Structures are given as structure tokens and as C-alpha cells.
């Protein structure tokens, strides 16, 4: 009986330990996340935040936010980070009424996901097709450049944060192709995950092509700067690839000012 009791006790302890670990690792769906409709399109999970106080008489831009490596999965929760939290605040939504589309990926962003996102946007009411924007951090910054290389004419402007690729990422960005496309890249100078030098070299290439890239360096900071771009920081220095760049200092004001030329 003692052996059976001891075995039963150990089994219960292991069961409780496994469940506690599962609860610890489970992503909490905070109330602000629930503002974002949870959807799936062709096996791609995504969240959708609609414009606040939607009006049928108005057209609305779209922001596509591409998460970094830490958001990978298919739970439709892990991609919801502090940047999306900031963009979900009512005061921001009142100032910038927009759709916010936050897809989730298990791996690097690719052209198939871009196609799915285009198809999702087609289903949204009153979209201003001249004002579709991209924001991406780390893996999402890399994905932003991937999307732009696939079809930059679909977008009006883009923001990348710490995302020009890893140390072993082969060059894939054609600065000549994107020379007239407005891009604002942010990067910590001590970043060793997505090396700072890759963004710096890319900026130098945009300078040679007379491009529209703005490049902000965070002095003394590393990779963990996902939402630093939302507020002006004392340690940031911004350079321009040409005098054609918009000098606006506020990143969201800069983003929403841009409108794609009609074809």
C-alpha cells in the first residue's frame, strides 16, 4: 500500500508540475488584445483592429505589422506585442484612424503570406488603397524588405526596426529598385542579433542611389528596441539618404503623411 501511495503521489506531483509549466508558458490574452478580432485566412492566423468610430463616408489606411522571431507560432496571441499595444490606444486610434493587420508566422515572412494579406485587405470596407503601410521588427523588418522587393508598388511607406537580416543573410535588397520608395529604418548600434552594420551598409547604398531612406541609430543600444521608434529618444541620431527625404521627426506622422501615387 505504501508503494502504491508513493507512486500515486509522484504521479500527481508530475501532473501538477507539467500543468504549472504549461500555464507559465501560456500566452495571456490581455483585454487590449481582445479588441483585435482573431481570424485565420488560408492557415495564416491574424488579428484585425478596425478603425475607431468607423464612418461609411471615410476611407481608411491599413498598417500591416510584421512581428519578430519572438512572435512566431500559430496561437494568434504571441505576435501581439507592445508596439501593437501602443497602436491600440484610443488616443492613437483617434489621431490616426486606420486598420491594423497583425499576421502571425511560424517562419520567415514570404511572398505567399504577402499574397494572403493582399487578399484580406480586399475584403475590408472603405480601404484607402493609396495608403497601405508596413512596419516590421527584427524578423519582421527583414520581412518588410522581402515584401517590398516582391511588390513595393502595393505600399505607400515602410518602417523597419532592427531588421536588415542576420549575419549569414545573403544580400537581397535592390536599392535601385526601391530608390523612390520612402523607408525609415531604426537600429541599435550595438545590435549583434541583426547586425547594425547591415542596416548601415544598406543606408550607404541608398545614399549612392539618391534614395528616400531615413536611418536612425540608437547610440549604445542593442537589438531589443522594438517600440523605441514610437517616441523620439535622446540617444537617437537620424541621417538622410538624400535631400528628397521628409524631415518629419515623429515616426507615425511621417508614416501617415505618405500616399502612393496613383497609377
C-alpha positions in Angstrom: 0.0 0.0 0.0 2.9 2.4 0.8 4.4 1.7 -2.6 1.0 2.4 -4.3 0.5 5.6 -2.3 4.0 6.8 -3.1 3.6 6.1 -6.8 0.2 7.9 -6.8 1.8 10.9 -5.0 4.6 11.1 -7.5 2.2 10.8 -10.5 0.1 13.7 -9.1 3.2 15.8 -8.5 4.4 15.3 -12.0 1.0 16.0 -13.4 0.8 19.3 -11.4 4.3 20.2 -12.4 3.5 19.7 -16.2 0.4 21.8 -15.9 2.1 24.6 -14.0 4.8 24.7 -16.7 2.1 24.8 -19.4 0.3 27.6 -17.6 3.6 29.5 -17.1 4.3 29.3 -20.9 0.8 30.0 -22.0 0.5 33.5 -23.6 -2.1 35.6 -21.7 -4.7 37.2 -23.9 -4.9 40.6 -22.2 -8.1 42.7 -22.6 -6.5 45.1 -25.1 -5.7 42.1 -27.3 -9.3 41.1 -27.4 -10.0 44.4 -29.2 -8.3 42.8 -32.2 -10.5 40.2 -34.0 -8.9 36.8 -34.1 -9.1 35.4 -37.6 -7.4 32.8 -39.8 -7.0 33.0 -43.6 -5.7 30.0 -45.6 -4.0 28.7 -42.4 -2.4 32.1 -41.6 -3.5 33.4 -38.2 -4.0 37.1 -37.9 -5.5 39.8 -35.8 -7.6 42.7 -37.1 -8.2 46.1 -35.4 -10.8 48.1 -37.2 -10.8 52.0 -37.3 -12.3 53.6 -34.2 -15.7 55.2 -34.9 -15.9 53.8 -38.4 -17.7 56.0 -40.9 -19.0 54.8 -44.3 -18.2 58.2 -45.7 -14.5 57.9 -45.0 -11.6 55.9 -46.4 -9.1 54.3 -44.1 -5.4 53.4 -44.5 -4.0 50.0 -43.4 -1.0 49.2 -41.3 0.5 45.7 -41.7 2.7 44.9 -38.7 5.2 42.0 -39.1 6.4 40.5 -35.8 9.9 39.4 -34.9 11.2 35.9 -34.1 9.7 36.0 -30.6 6.2 36.2 -32.1 6.4 33.0 -34.1 3.7 30.4 -33.8 0.1 29.8 -34.6 -1.7 30.7 -31.4 -2.7 34.1 -32.7 -1.6 35.8 -29.5 2.2 35.6 -29.3 2.6 38.2 -32.1 0.7 40.8 -30.1 3.5 43.0 -28.6 4.0 46.4 -27.1 4.1 48.2 -30.4 0.6 46.8 -31.2 -0.5 47.7 -27.7 0.6 51.3 -28.3 -1.2 51.5 -31.7 -4.3 50.1 -29.9 -4.7 53.0 -27.5 -7.8 55.0 -28.1 -5.9 58.3 -28.3 -3.7 57.0 -31.1 -6.6 55.5 -32.9 -8.5 58.8 -32.8 -5.4 60.6 -34.1 -4.7 58.0 -36.8 -7.9 56.1 -37.7 -6.7 53.0 -39.5 -7.0 49.3 -39.9 -4.2 47.4 -38.1 -3.5 44.0 -39.5 -1.2 41.7 -37.4 -0.5 38.3 -39.0 1.4 35.5 -37.3 4.1 33.3 -39.0 5.9 30.2 -37.9 8.9 31.0 -40.1 10.4 33.8 -42.1 8.0 36.0 -43.9 7.5 35.2 -47.6 5.6 36.1 -50.8 2.8 33.7 -50.1 1.9 35.5 -46.9 2.1 38.8 -48.7 -0.5 37.5 -51.2 -2.7 36.3 -48.4 -2.5 39.8 -46.8 -3.5 41.4 -50.1 -6.5 39.2 -50.3 -7.5 40.0 -46.8 -7.2 43.7 -47.5 -9.5 43.3 -50.5 -12.3 42.2 -48.1 -12.1 45.3 -45.9 -14.6 48.1 -46.3 -13.5 51.6 -47.3 -9.8 51.0 -47.6 -7.7 53.8 -49.0 -5.5 51.7 -51.4 -3.1 54.6 -51.7 -2.2 54.4 -48.0 -1.1 50.9 -47.1 1.9 50.8 -44.8 4.4 48.3 -43.5 6.0 48.1 -40.1 8.3 45.3 -39.1 10.7 44.5 -36.2 13.7 42.1 -36.4 12.4 39.1 -38.5 9.6 41.4 -39.4 12.0 44.1 -40.6 13.6 41.5 -42.8 10.1 40.5 -43.9 9.3 44.1 -44.7 12.2 44.3 -47.1 11.1 41.0 -48.6 7.6 42.3 -49.2 8.9 45.5 -50.7 11.2 43.6 -53.1 8.2 41.4 -54.1 5.8 44.4 -54.7 6.8 47.8 -53.4 4.1 49.4 -55.6 1.4 47.9 -53.3 2.6 50.1 -50.4 3.0 53.8 -49.6 5.8 53.8 -47.0 7.5 51.4 -44.6 9.2 51.4 -41.2 11.8 48.7 -40.3 13.3 48.2 -36.8 16.5 46.1 -36.3 15.8 44.1 -39.4 18.1 44.0 -42.4 18.9 40.3 -41.9 21.1 38.1 -39.7 24.9 37.7 -40.0 24.6 35.0 -42.6 21.7 36.6 -44.6 22.7 37.0 -48.3 22.2 40.4 -49.8 18.7 40.6 -51.3 17.7 44.3 -51.4 17.9 46.2 -54.6 18.4 49.8 -53.6 17.9 51.0 -57.2 14.5 49.3 -57.4 13.5 51.0 -54.1 15.2 54.3 -54.6 12.0 56.3 -54.8 10.2 54.4 -52.0 10.1 56.0 -48.5 11.7 53.9 -45.9 12.6 54.8 -42.3 14.9 52.3 -40.7 15.8 52.2 -36.9 18.6 50.2 -35.5 20.6 50.0 -32.2 24.4 50.4 -32.9 25.3 47.6 -30.5 22.9 45.0 -32.2 24.6 41.7 -32.7 21.5 39.7 -33.5 20.5 41.6 -36.6 23.8 43.3 -37.1 23.8 47.1 -37.2 26.4 47.2 -39.9 23.9 45.6 -42.4 21.5 48.5 -42.0 24.3 51.0 -42.1 25.7 49.5 -45.3 22.2 49.4 -46.8 21.7 53.1 -45.9 25.0 53.9 -47.7 23.7 52.1 -50.8 20.5 54.1 -50.7 22.7 57.3 -50.5 24.5 56.2 -53.7 21.2 55.7 -55.5 19.8 59.0 -54.1 17.0 57.1 -52.3 14.4 58.1 -49.8 15.7 56.2 -46.8 15.9 57.7 -43.4 18.2 55.9 -41.0 18.0 56.3 -37.2 20.8 55.0 -35.0 20.2 54.4 -31.3 23.5 55.1 -29.6 24.6 52.5 -27.1 21.6 50.2 -27.6 21.3 46.6 -28.9 18.7 44.5 -30.6 15.9 45.0 -28.0 14.4 48.2 -29.4 11.1 47.0 -30.9 9.0 50.0 -30.0 11.6 52.7 -29.5 10.6 54.3 -32.8 7.3 55.3 -31.5 8.8 58.1 -29.4 11.7 60.4 -30.0 14.7 59.4 -27.8 17.6 61.4 -26.6 20.2 58.9 -27.9 18.9 58.7 -31.5 20.6 60.2 -34.5 18.9 60.3 -37.9 20.5 60.6 -41.2 19.0 61.1 -44.7 20.0 59.3 -47.9 19.1 62.4 -49.9 17.6 65.8 -49.6 14.4 64.3 -51.0 13.7 62.7 -47.6 10.8 64.0 -45.5 12.4 65.6 -42.4 9.4 64.9 -40.1 10.7 63.7 -36.7 7.6 61.9 -35.4 7.6 58.4 -37.0 3.8 58.0 -37.1 3.2 61.5 -38.5 5.9 60.6 -41.1 4.3 57.3 -42.0 0.7 58.6 -42.4 1.8 61.6 -44.5 2.8 59.3 -47.3 0.4 58.4 -50.1 1.1 56.2 -53.1 1.0 58.0 -56.4 -2.0 56.8 -58.5 -1.1 54.5 -61.4 
